[in-house]
Amino acid sequence: MTLAPQRAVPGSGADRAEPPVALYVHVPFCVARCPYCDFVVLPGAAARGPRNRVADYVDALLAELRLRAPASPVGLRSVYVGGGTPSLLPVADVMRLLDAVDAAFGIADGAEVTLEVNPGRDERGEPRAWREAGVTRLSFGAQSLDASELRALGRRHSPEDVLSAVTDARRAGITSISVDLLYDVPGQSAASWARTLDGALALDADHLSLYALTLDDAVGADHLPLRPGARRWRERARAGQDEDRAADQYALAEDRLAAAGYRHYEISNWARPGHASRHNLAYWWRLPHEAVGPGAHAFDGATRRWNDAAFEPWLAALAAGTLPPGGSEWIDDEAANAERLILGLRLAEGIPVPAAAAPGLAWGIDTGLLEAAGDRLRLTRRGRLLSNEVFARLL
Protein backbone atom coordinates (compact mmCIF):
# COMPACT_ATOMS: atom_id res chain seq x y z
CA MET A 1 0.00 0.00 0.00
CA THR A 2 1.25 3.50 -0.83
CA LEU A 3 0.23 7.01 0.10
CA ALA A 4 -1.50 9.08 -2.56
CA PRO A 5 -0.35 12.67 -2.94
CA GLN A 6 -2.75 15.57 -2.48
CA ARG A 7 -2.92 18.06 -5.35
CA ALA A 8 -4.64 20.89 -3.49
CA VAL A 9 -5.21 24.23 -5.20
CA PRO A 10 -4.34 27.36 -3.20
CA GLY A 11 -7.44 29.10 -1.94
CA SER A 12 -9.67 26.13 -2.83
CA GLY A 13 -10.56 25.38 0.77
CA ALA A 14 -8.38 22.26 0.72
CA ASP A 15 -6.12 23.78 3.39
CA ARG A 16 -8.13 22.80 6.44
CA ALA A 17 -7.53 20.61 9.44
CA GLU A 18 -7.57 16.92 8.53
CA PRO A 19 -6.87 13.69 10.46
CA PRO A 20 -3.26 12.51 10.29
CA VAL A 21 -2.10 9.78 7.96
CA ALA A 22 1.32 9.48 9.63
CA LEU A 23 2.81 9.80 13.11
CA TYR A 24 6.33 10.78 14.17
CA VAL A 25 7.60 9.76 17.62
CA HIS A 26 10.76 11.46 18.87
CA VAL A 27 13.05 9.45 21.15
CA PRO A 28 15.72 11.83 22.53
CA PHE A 29 18.20 9.38 24.04
CA CYS A 30 21.75 8.83 22.77
CA VAL A 31 24.83 7.26 24.32
CA ALA A 32 26.78 10.35 23.20
CA ARG A 33 25.96 13.53 21.28
CA CYS A 34 27.64 13.88 17.88
CA PRO A 35 29.07 17.39 17.34
CA TYR A 36 27.24 17.94 14.04
CA CYS A 37 23.81 16.86 15.36
CA ASP A 38 21.00 19.42 15.70
CA PHE A 39 18.31 17.01 16.85
CA VAL A 40 16.83 17.08 20.36
CA VAL A 41 19.09 14.66 22.24
CA LEU A 42 19.61 13.61 25.86
CA PRO A 43 23.00 11.85 26.00
CA GLY A 44 24.92 9.90 28.59
CA ALA A 45 23.40 9.18 32.00
CA ALA A 46 19.91 10.17 30.86
CA ALA A 47 20.01 7.34 28.32
CA ARG A 48 21.77 4.60 30.29
CA GLY A 49 22.68 3.67 33.82
CA PRO A 50 20.94 3.92 37.21
CA ARG A 51 19.77 7.52 36.65
CA ASN A 52 18.36 7.07 33.14
CA ARG A 53 15.11 8.80 32.22
CA VAL A 54 13.76 6.21 29.83
CA ALA A 55 10.87 5.02 32.03
CA ASP A 56 9.80 8.61 32.76
CA TYR A 57 9.96 9.41 29.06
CA VAL A 58 7.86 6.42 27.99
CA ASP A 59 5.16 7.17 30.57
CA ALA A 60 4.99 10.80 29.39
CA LEU A 61 4.96 9.75 25.74
CA LEU A 62 1.97 7.48 26.30
CA ALA A 63 0.21 10.36 28.05
CA GLU A 64 0.86 12.67 25.09
CA LEU A 65 -0.48 10.04 22.69
CA ARG A 66 -3.70 9.88 24.67
CA LEU A 67 -4.03 13.68 24.71
CA ARG A 68 -3.32 14.00 20.97
CA ALA A 69 -5.62 11.13 19.98
CA PRO A 70 -8.44 11.94 17.53
CA ALA A 71 -12.06 11.32 18.43
CA SER A 72 -11.95 8.03 16.53
CA PRO A 73 -9.12 5.90 15.07
CA VAL A 74 -7.83 7.13 11.71
CA GLY A 75 -5.75 4.15 10.54
CA LEU A 76 -2.23 5.56 10.30
CA ARG A 77 -0.37 4.49 7.18
CA SER A 78 3.04 5.32 8.62
CA VAL A 79 4.62 5.41 12.07
CA TYR A 80 8.20 6.67 12.34
CA VAL A 81 10.13 6.28 15.61
CA GLY A 82 13.14 8.58 15.26
CA GLY A 83 15.68 10.30 17.42
CA GLY A 84 18.07 10.29 19.03
CA THR A 85 18.65 6.57 19.14
CA PRO A 86 15.31 4.76 19.43
CA SER A 87 17.09 1.41 19.32
CA LEU A 88 18.26 2.11 22.88
CA LEU A 89 14.69 1.59 24.11
CA PRO A 90 13.85 -1.78 25.66
CA VAL A 91 11.79 -3.93 23.31
CA ALA A 92 8.97 -4.03 25.87
CA ASP A 93 8.75 -0.24 25.73
CA VAL A 94 8.60 -0.23 21.93
CA MET A 95 5.78 -2.76 22.13
CA ARG A 96 3.95 -0.57 24.69
CA LEU A 97 4.48 2.43 22.45
CA LEU A 98 3.11 0.80 19.29
CA ASP A 99 0.18 -0.68 21.23
CA ALA A 100 -0.61 2.82 22.53
CA VAL A 101 -0.35 4.29 19.02
CA ASP A 102 -2.77 1.65 17.75
CA ALA A 103 -5.19 2.30 20.60
CA ALA A 104 -5.08 6.08 20.15
CA PHE A 105 -4.91 6.44 16.35
CA GLY A 106 -5.21 2.99 14.83
CA ILE A 107 -2.45 1.54 12.65
CA ALA A 108 -3.68 0.45 9.23
CA ASP A 109 -3.01 -3.03 7.93
CA GLY A 110 0.23 -3.02 5.94
CA ALA A 111 1.40 0.26 7.48
CA GLU A 112 5.07 1.19 7.32
CA VAL A 113 6.53 1.20 10.85
CA THR A 114 10.09 2.55 10.93
CA LEU A 115 12.62 2.49 13.78
CA GLU A 116 15.92 4.39 13.58
CA VAL A 117 18.91 2.33 14.67
CA ASN A 118 22.54 3.05 15.47
CA PRO A 119 24.75 0.28 14.03
CA GLY A 120 27.00 -0.09 17.10
CA ARG A 121 26.81 -3.51 18.72
CA ASP A 122 25.68 -2.09 22.06
CA GLU A 123 23.13 0.31 20.50
CA ARG A 124 21.34 -1.59 17.71
CA GLY A 125 19.11 -3.86 19.80
CA GLU A 126 17.85 -7.17 18.45
CA PRO A 127 16.27 -6.95 14.96
CA ARG A 128 14.15 -10.06 15.43
CA ALA A 129 12.64 -8.50 18.54
CA TRP A 130 11.96 -5.27 16.63
CA ARG A 131 10.15 -7.24 13.94
CA GLU A 132 8.07 -9.12 16.50
CA ALA A 133 7.18 -5.78 18.12
CA GLY A 134 5.65 -4.65 14.83
CA VAL A 135 8.53 -2.78 13.16
CA THR A 136 8.61 -3.30 9.37
CA ARG A 137 11.48 -0.97 8.43
CA LEU A 138 14.86 -0.19 10.04
CA SER A 139 16.81 2.97 9.22
CA PHE A 140 20.51 2.70 10.08
CA GLY A 141 22.51 5.85 10.83
CA ALA A 142 25.75 4.66 9.24
CA GLN A 143 26.92 8.15 8.05
CA SER A 144 30.14 6.73 6.57
CA LEU A 145 31.85 3.44 5.81
CA ASP A 146 35.32 4.91 6.37
CA ALA A 147 36.79 4.39 9.85
CA SER A 148 38.69 7.68 9.96
CA GLU A 149 35.63 9.66 8.87
CA LEU A 150 33.51 7.97 11.53
CA ARG A 151 36.03 8.98 14.18
CA ALA A 152 36.11 12.55 12.85
CA LEU A 153 32.31 12.69 13.08
CA GLY A 154 32.31 11.45 16.66
CA ARG A 155 30.56 8.19 15.78
CA ARG A 156 31.03 5.17 18.05
CA HIS A 157 30.60 2.37 15.49
CA SER A 158 32.89 0.91 12.84
CA PRO A 159 32.28 0.10 9.15
CA GLU A 160 32.20 -3.58 10.15
CA ASP A 161 29.40 -2.81 12.62
CA VAL A 162 27.28 -1.41 9.79
CA LEU A 163 27.76 -4.56 7.73
CA SER A 164 26.89 -6.89 10.61
CA ALA A 165 23.89 -4.77 11.68
CA VAL A 166 22.36 -4.79 8.20
CA THR A 167 23.13 -8.48 7.72
CA ASP A 168 21.47 -9.36 11.05
CA ALA A 169 18.41 -7.27 10.18
CA ARG A 170 18.00 -9.03 6.85
CA ARG A 171 18.35 -12.45 8.46
CA ALA A 172 15.76 -11.47 11.09
CA GLY A 173 13.19 -10.86 8.37
CA ILE A 174 13.07 -7.07 8.37
CA THR A 175 11.36 -6.35 5.06
CA SER A 176 12.80 -2.89 4.34
CA ILE A 177 16.24 -1.56 5.27
CA SER A 178 17.48 2.00 4.85
CA VAL A 179 21.00 3.39 5.34
CA ASP A 180 21.94 7.06 5.91
CA LEU A 181 25.26 8.46 4.63
CA LEU A 182 26.94 11.88 4.78
CA TYR A 183 29.06 13.59 2.13
CA ASP A 184 31.11 16.81 2.18
CA VAL A 185 32.66 15.47 5.39
CA PRO A 186 35.95 17.19 6.34
CA GLY A 187 38.85 15.05 5.16
CA GLN A 188 36.62 13.00 2.85
CA SER A 189 38.31 12.44 -0.49
CA ALA A 190 36.72 11.49 -3.79
CA ALA A 191 38.22 8.03 -3.37
CA SER A 192 36.91 7.50 0.16
CA TRP A 193 33.41 8.63 -0.89
CA ALA A 194 33.52 6.22 -3.83
CA ARG A 195 34.50 3.41 -1.44
CA THR A 196 31.64 4.32 0.89
CA LEU A 197 29.19 4.22 -2.04
CA ASP A 198 30.54 0.86 -3.16
CA GLY A 199 30.28 -0.43 0.39
CA ALA A 200 26.70 0.82 0.68
CA LEU A 201 25.76 -0.96 -2.54
CA ALA A 202 27.35 -4.14 -1.22
CA LEU A 203 25.07 -3.90 1.83
CA ASP A 204 22.13 -4.58 -0.51
CA ALA A 205 19.98 -2.03 1.35
CA ASP A 206 16.53 -1.21 -0.02
CA HIS A 207 16.81 2.53 0.54
CA LEU A 208 19.68 5.03 0.78
CA SER A 209 19.57 8.60 2.13
CA LEU A 210 22.58 10.78 1.26
CA TYR A 211 22.90 14.15 2.98
CA ALA A 212 25.49 16.88 2.69
CA LEU A 213 26.94 17.56 6.14
CA THR A 214 25.21 20.76 7.29
CA LEU A 215 26.81 22.78 10.06
CA ASP A 216 24.48 25.76 10.39
CA ASP A 217 23.20 26.53 13.89
CA ALA A 218 19.57 25.55 14.45
CA VAL A 219 17.70 28.10 16.58
CA GLY A 220 14.31 28.28 18.26
CA ALA A 221 12.46 26.76 21.19
CA ASP A 222 12.14 23.49 19.28
CA HIS A 223 15.96 23.06 19.33
CA LEU A 224 18.42 22.77 22.18
CA PRO A 225 21.25 25.32 22.50
CA LEU A 226 24.49 24.35 20.79
CA ARG A 227 27.25 23.37 23.22
CA PRO A 228 30.51 25.38 23.10
CA GLY A 229 32.54 22.28 22.23
CA ALA A 230 30.24 21.44 19.34
CA ARG A 231 30.43 25.04 18.09
CA ARG A 232 34.24 24.89 18.05
CA TRP A 233 34.13 21.53 16.24
CA ARG A 234 31.84 23.00 13.59
CA GLU A 235 34.06 26.01 13.05
CA ARG A 236 37.00 23.71 12.39
CA ALA A 237 34.92 21.36 10.24
CA ARG A 238 33.62 24.14 7.98
CA ALA A 239 37.19 24.87 6.93
CA GLY A 240 37.44 21.32 5.60
CA GLN A 241 34.32 21.49 3.44
CA ASP A 242 34.28 22.28 -0.28
CA GLU A 243 31.20 23.04 -2.41
CA ASP A 244 32.79 21.83 -5.65
CA ARG A 245 33.87 18.57 -4.06
CA ALA A 246 30.35 18.13 -2.63
CA ALA A 247 28.85 18.64 -6.10
CA ASP A 248 31.19 16.02 -7.57
CA GLN A 249 30.32 13.59 -4.78
CA TYR A 250 26.61 14.08 -5.35
CA ALA A 251 26.98 13.54 -9.10
CA LEU A 252 28.99 10.37 -8.50
CA ALA A 253 26.27 9.06 -6.19
CA GLU A 254 23.58 9.75 -8.77
CA ASP A 255 25.47 7.79 -11.42
CA ARG A 256 26.50 4.87 -9.21
CA LEU A 257 23.07 4.37 -7.64
CA ALA A 258 21.20 4.69 -10.93
CA ALA A 259 23.46 2.04 -12.47
CA ALA A 260 22.70 -0.22 -9.50
CA GLY A 261 18.93 0.03 -10.03
CA TYR A 262 18.00 2.59 -7.39
CA ARG A 263 15.38 5.22 -8.28
CA HIS A 264 16.32 8.76 -7.30
CA TYR A 265 12.86 9.80 -6.09
CA GLU A 266 13.81 12.83 -3.94
CA ILE A 267 16.80 15.16 -3.82
CA SER A 268 18.54 13.18 -1.05
CA ASN A 269 16.84 9.78 -1.33
CA TRP A 270 17.14 6.69 -3.51
CA ALA A 271 15.10 3.49 -3.30
CA ARG A 272 14.48 0.19 -4.95
CA PRO A 273 10.94 -0.30 -6.31
CA GLY A 274 8.42 -0.35 -3.48
CA HIS A 275 10.82 0.96 -0.84
CA ALA A 276 10.47 4.75 -1.03
CA SER A 277 9.88 6.09 2.48
CA ARG A 278 6.11 6.42 2.86
CA HIS A 279 6.58 8.52 5.95
CA ASN A 280 8.80 11.10 4.30
CA LEU A 281 6.55 11.15 1.25
CA ALA A 282 3.75 12.25 3.57
CA TYR A 283 5.87 15.29 4.44
CA TRP A 284 6.77 16.08 0.82
CA TRP A 285 3.14 15.70 -0.29
CA ARG A 286 2.01 17.94 2.62
CA LEU A 287 -0.24 15.25 4.05
CA PRO A 288 -1.42 15.81 7.64
CA HIS A 289 0.82 14.17 10.23
CA GLU A 290 0.87 14.03 14.02
CA ALA A 291 4.01 14.14 16.16
CA VAL A 292 4.82 13.50 19.82
CA GLY A 293 7.92 13.90 21.98
CA PRO A 294 10.18 16.86 22.81
CA GLY A 295 10.89 19.05 19.78
CA ALA A 296 8.46 17.13 17.53
CA HIS A 297 6.63 18.91 14.66
CA ALA A 298 3.09 18.19 13.40
CA PHE A 299 0.87 19.48 10.58
CA ASP A 300 -2.91 19.13 10.24
CA GLY A 301 -3.28 20.53 6.73
CA ALA A 302 -3.74 24.12 7.89
CA THR A 303 -1.53 24.66 10.95
CA ARG A 304 2.00 23.61 11.87
CA ARG A 305 2.56 22.82 15.54
CA TRP A 306 5.66 21.97 17.54
CA ASN A 307 6.67 20.94 21.03
CA ASP A 308 9.44 22.87 22.75
CA ALA A 309 12.70 20.96 22.94
CA ALA A 310 13.34 21.21 26.70
CA PHE A 311 12.79 17.78 28.25
CA GLU A 312 11.85 18.68 31.83
CA PRO A 313 8.99 21.09 30.96
CA TRP A 314 7.68 18.55 28.43
CA LEU A 315 7.78 15.86 31.12
CA ALA A 316 6.22 18.04 33.85
CA ALA A 317 3.29 19.13 31.69
CA LEU A 318 2.37 15.58 30.74
CA ALA A 319 2.76 14.37 34.34
CA ALA A 320 0.18 17.02 35.25
CA GLY A 321 -2.17 15.79 32.52
CA THR A 322 -1.72 18.75 30.18
CA LEU A 323 -0.20 19.13 26.74
CA PRO A 324 3.46 20.19 26.69
CA PRO A 325 4.61 23.74 25.90
CA GLY A 326 5.19 24.60 22.27
CA GLY A 327 3.96 26.78 19.45
CA SER A 328 1.92 26.81 16.27
CA GLU A 329 1.63 28.69 12.99
CA TRP A 330 -1.33 28.90 10.65
CA ILE A 331 -0.28 28.55 7.01
CA ASP A 332 -1.99 31.11 4.77
CA ASP A 333 -2.68 30.51 1.07
CA GLU A 334 0.49 32.24 -0.11
CA ALA A 335 2.73 30.27 2.24
CA ALA A 336 0.89 27.01 1.47
CA ASN A 337 1.39 27.50 -2.26
CA ALA A 338 5.12 28.18 -1.78
CA GLU A 339 5.39 25.03 0.35
CA ARG A 340 3.70 22.93 -2.33
CA LEU A 341 6.06 24.18 -4.99
CA ILE A 342 9.20 23.71 -2.89
CA LEU A 343 8.25 20.28 -1.56
CA GLY A 344 7.01 19.16 -4.97
CA LEU A 345 10.26 20.20 -6.63
CA ARG A 346 12.21 18.14 -4.13
CA LEU A 347 10.62 15.07 -5.71
CA ALA A 348 11.72 13.55 -9.01
CA GLU A 349 8.15 13.82 -10.30
CA GLY A 350 8.29 17.61 -9.95
CA ILE A 351 5.22 19.84 -10.15
CA PRO A 352 2.47 20.37 -12.76
CA VAL A 353 3.49 22.73 -15.55
CA PRO A 354 0.58 25.15 -14.83
CA ALA A 355 2.22 25.83 -11.48
CA ALA A 356 5.24 27.14 -13.38
CA ALA A 357 3.49 30.49 -13.64
CA ALA A 358 4.40 31.09 -10.00
CA PRO A 359 6.82 34.01 -9.53
CA GLY A 360 10.38 32.80 -9.06
CA LEU A 361 10.25 29.72 -11.27
CA ALA A 362 10.98 31.60 -14.50
CA TRP A 363 14.46 32.33 -13.15
CA GLY A 364 15.04 28.62 -12.60
CA ILE A 365 13.98 27.81 -16.15
CA ASP A 366 16.13 30.57 -17.65
CA THR A 367 19.22 29.42 -15.72
CA GLY A 368 18.78 25.75 -16.56
CA LEU A 369 17.99 24.72 -12.99
CA LEU A 370 14.48 23.64 -14.00
CA GLU A 371 13.27 21.72 -17.03
CA ALA A 372 9.96 20.59 -18.50
CA ALA A 373 9.31 16.85 -18.65
CA GLY A 374 5.98 16.23 -20.34
CA ASP A 375 3.36 18.06 -18.31
CA ARG A 376 5.67 18.39 -15.26
CA LEU A 377 8.39 20.80 -14.24
CA ARG A 378 11.35 19.39 -12.35
CA LEU A 379 14.86 20.21 -11.18
CA THR A 380 17.77 19.37 -13.48
CA ARG A 381 20.87 17.72 -12.03
CA ARG A 382 22.45 21.15 -11.63
CA GLY A 383 19.16 22.32 -10.16
CA ARG A 384 19.27 19.61 -7.53
CA LEU A 385 22.74 20.79 -6.55
CA LEU A 386 21.52 24.41 -6.36
CA SER A 387 17.97 23.73 -5.22
CA ASN A 388 18.15 26.22 -2.35
CA GLU A 389 18.74 28.98 -4.91
CA VAL A 390 15.45 28.05 -6.58
CA PHE A 391 13.54 27.60 -3.33
CA ALA A 392 14.66 30.96 -1.95
CA ARG A 393 12.91 32.67 -4.87
CA LEU A 394 9.62 30.94 -4.02
CA LEU A 395 9.39 32.16 -0.44
N, C-alpha and C positions, 0 to 999 in steps of 0.2 A: 504494500500500500504506500502511496506517495501523497504528499501535500499538493494541493492545487493552488497556484498563485491567484491573488486577487488583482483585478485590473480596474481599480476604482478610478473614477473621473473626479478631479478636483471640483468641489462645490456641488457634487451630485447628491450629497447626503450620505455617501458611503462611509465617511469618516465619523463614526459614532461608536460608542462603547459596545464591544462584542465579547462573548465568552472566549476564553483562551483555547488555543489548539496545542500549545506547548507550555512546558514549565521548566524553569531553570532553578536549580537548588545550589546555593553557594556554600561550600565547605571550606572554612578559612585556615585549616590546620596544615602546617608544613614542618618537617624536621628542621629545616633551615631556610632562611629567606635568601633567594638569589638576588644579586645586586641590580639586575636589570628589570626585576619584576615590579609591576604597578598594581597587581591585584591585591585585594584585601586578604592579608595573611596574618595568622598568629603562629609564630614559629617556636621551636624549642620546648620548654617545659609545659606550655599550654597544650601542646600536641601529644606529648608522651611523658610518662613518669607519674609519680604519686600525686602531683598537683595539676594534672591535665584537666582541661575544661570540656572534654568531649561529651561526657554525660549531660552536663548543663546545656551544652549547645544542642544536642539532639532533643532534649525535652522542650527547649524554646522553639526549635524548628517545627516540631509537631504542633505546638501551640499556634505558631504563625500560619501553618497550613490550615488549621481549623478556622482561624479568623479570616483568611483570604478565600475560603471555599465558596463557590457559587451556590445559589439556592438549590440547584440540582446538578448531578454529575454531567460533565460535558464530553467525556471520552477523549482524553488527551492523546494526541498522535505522536508526541515526543516528550520525553523527560530527560533532562541533561543534568547530571550531578557533576559540577565542576568546582574548581578551587584556585589556589590551595591544592591539597593532595587528598582527594576523597578516598583513595585507596588505603589511607591510614585508618579509616573507620572500621570498627569491628563488623564482621558480616551480619551479626544479629541486628546491629543498628541500621545497616543498609536495608535489611528486610523490614524492619519497623518503619523506616522512612517510606519505602515503596508501598507498603500496606496502607500507610496514612495518606499518601498521595492518591491511591486508588479509592480510599474511603471518601476523601474530600472532593476529588475532581473526577474520578473514574479514569482508568487507563484503557484505551481502546485495544481490541484484539490486534495483534501484529504491530503494536507501537514500537518505535525505536526508543530504547532506554540505554543511555550512554553514561559511562563512568570514566572520569579521567584518572589516569594511573601514572605514577612515577616508576620507571623501570628498575630502580634499585632493589636488590634482593630483600631488603628489610622494609620496603615501602610499597611493594606492588600488590600485596595480598595474595589470595589464592584464586586464580581465574575460574576454576570449577565452582567454587563457592559463589563467586559473583554471578555466574550463569544461573545457578540454582536459586539465587535471590531474585532473579528476574531481569538481570542486565543482559542486553543483546549486543552491545557495542562497547568496546574499550578504546579509549584514546590515550596513546602513550606520549608523554612529554619527553621525547628523546633529545631534541634540540640540535644534536650533532652526533656523528659517529666517528669523531676524531678525539682521542683521549686528551690531547693538549688543549683543544678548544673547550671541551667539557670542564676541564680544570679552570680555564680562564673565565668561564661563565659562572663558576661557583657551583656546578652540578656535582652531585655525590655519586652518580652511577658511572659505569664504564660502557664502551661500545659493546662489549660482550654481554653486559647485563641487558641491553636492548634486545639483542638477538635471542637470548634465553627467555626473556619476558614475552616476546611476540610468539616464539615457538610454543611456550607453555600455554598461552592463550588459545592458539589454534588447536592444540591437542585437547584442550578442555572443552572445545565445541563452541567457542565464541564465534558468532556468525559474521561479525564485521569488525575489522581492526583498522584503526587510524594511527598515524604516526606524525608528530609535529617536528619540524626542523627549522633552524634559523640560518639565514645567510647575512652577509655584510657583518660578520663577526670579526672583531679585531684580531689580526694575525691569521685570518683565514685566507689561504691562497686559492687560486683557481684549481690547482691540483687537489687540494684537500676537499674542496667543495665537490669536485667531480667524484672523489672517492666516497664521500658521504652519500651522494645521489646513487652511486652504484650499490653501496651497501643497503640503502633504503629499498632499492628495487629487489635486491636479493632477499629482503625480509618477506616479500610477497604480501605486503599489506594491501588492504582493499582501498584505502584512502590515505592521501598525503596532504598535509597543510604546511606550506612553506612561507615563512614570514621574515621580512627584513627586520633585523634587530633595531628596535626603536628606543631611543634613550631620552625622549622628551619627558619633562616632569608632568605627571597627572595631578590636577588640582581639583578641589571641591570636597564637600562633605561626604561624598560617596567614595572617596579615596583616603588612604592613610597618609600622613606626612612622610616625606622621603627622609631616610636616616642620613646623617652626615657622611658616614662611611660609604653608603651607596651613592651619594652625590659625587664624592671624590672619585669613586670607581667609574662612574659615567663620564666624568670630565676626561679621565685618561682614555677611556674606551672610544669616545668620539674622535679622538685624534687618530685612531687606527681604522676608522671607517672611510670608505671611498665610494662615491655615487657611481662612478663609471664601472668599478669592479662589481658593485651590486647589480647594475644593469646587465653586465655580462653573465653573472651567476644566474640571474633570473632567466635570461634567454637560454642558457644551457639547460636549465631545469625544464623549460617548456619543450625543448627538442627531445631531451632524453625521455621524459615521461610520456610524451606523445608517441614516440617510437615503441614504448613498452605497453601501449594500449590503454593508458589512463586518459580520461576526458578532463580537459581543463574547463571546469564548469563555473568557476569564480576566480577573481584575480589571484587569490592565494591558495586555491584548493583544487585538487585533482582527485578523481575517483574512477574506479572500475564501474561498469554498468550496474546500476542498482544500489550503489554504495555512497552516493552523494549524501551529505549530512542533512537529514530532514529537519533537524532542529535549527541549524544555521539558515537553511532555506526559508524557514518561517520568519526569521529576522529580515532577510533580504527581500522577501515578498511582502513585508510589513503586515504579517498576520498577527493577531492579538496573542500575547504570551504573558503568562504570570511568572513571578520570580519571588523567591524567599531566601532569607539569609542576609547577613550584614553586607551592605554595598550592592545588593542585587537590584537590577533594573527590570521593570515590566512595562507593557504597552497594551492598552485595551482597544486600540483602533482610533482613539481620539486624544488620549492623554498618556504621556510618559510619566512613570512614577519610579522613585528609587528609595531604597533604605540608606540611611547614613552608614558610614563604614565602621564607626566606633563600636566595638563588641559589647562593652559593659552596658551602655544605654540600650542597645538592642535587646540584650538579655534581660535587663531590669523591666523594660516595658512589657515584654511577653510574660515574665513571671507575675506581673500585676494584672494580666489578662487584657492588655491593650496592645494595639499595633505599635510597632517600633517607630522612632523618629525618622523623618525622611522628607522628601519633597516631591513635587509634581509639576508638570508643564503641559498645558493644553496646546495641541498642535493645530494652528490655523490652516486655512486652505493653501496659502502661499508656501508655508513651511512644509506641509504635507506633500505638495506637488514636487518641491525640491528634493525631499526625501525619496519619493518614488523614482525620480530620475537618477539620483545618485546611486541608490541601492540597485536599481535595475541595470545600470551601466556596469556595476561590479560583476554582474553575471554574464556568461558567454552569450546567452540569448539576447542580451541588450534590451532595448526599449522599442515600442512601436514608432515607426517613422513619423506619424502625425505629431508625436511629442517633440520632434526635433525643432518645432517652431519656438520652443521655449528659449528665452534670452540666455545667452551664454554658450549654447551648443554650436552656433554658427562658427565661433572661434575654433572649437575643437575640430570641426569639419575642415575649415580652411587650413589648419596647421597639420592635418593628417593624423590627428589623435583619435578621430572618430571616422567610421566608414559605414556606408549602407550595405546591408546584406539582405536582399529581398525586401520585405516590408519592415525590417528591423534596423535599428541603428546601434552600433556596438563600438567598443574601444578597439583600436588596432594594437599590435604588439607594443609599439612605441607609446600608444595611449595608455596601455596598462602600466607601463613603467612611469608615466607622468600623469597618472589618473588624478592625483590631488590637484594638479593644475586645472583640469577640467572641472572637478567637483567644486573648487573654490569659486568658479564663475557661475555656479548654479545656486549659491546660497544668497 
